[in-house]
Amino acid sequence: MHELNKQNSLATLETIEEVISAFKSIDDLHRALALGYIQGIMAGHSVPSPPDKKLKKKEAG
């Protein structure tokens, strides 16, 4: 079972590397990630707050 998980992890990593290398530049990759993030927010999926906002709330409280 452990070997299967290891193979799946490697396959996933290779797929991620292929997707990243398909972008012409890192800016294109960042733009695509940002669009996905924004689409997730618009679709109503919960998106975690950046850590600095959480810290400010704790300090203010």
Order of alpha helices (4+ residues) and beta strands (2+ residues): alpha-alpha-alpha
